[in-house]
Amino acid sequence: MSRPDLNGAAWRKSSYSNQAGGNCVEVADGIPGVVPVRDSKNPQGPVLVFPVGTWAAFIGELT
């Protein structure tokens, strides 16, 4: 799988995040076939990229 171009990606924080600077993740929507995930405290740091089905299964286990 080639790495998607994330320049200009619209990142959003987890709904469980707060303004106190806790441990937060951000995901980028609208990238075909994948869900990019990064640490909101380090937006220039590494990004994990999951196939949509894998991410959906993970989220399904959390709810």
Order of alpha helices (4+ residues) and beta strands (2+ residues): beta-beta-beta-beta-alpha
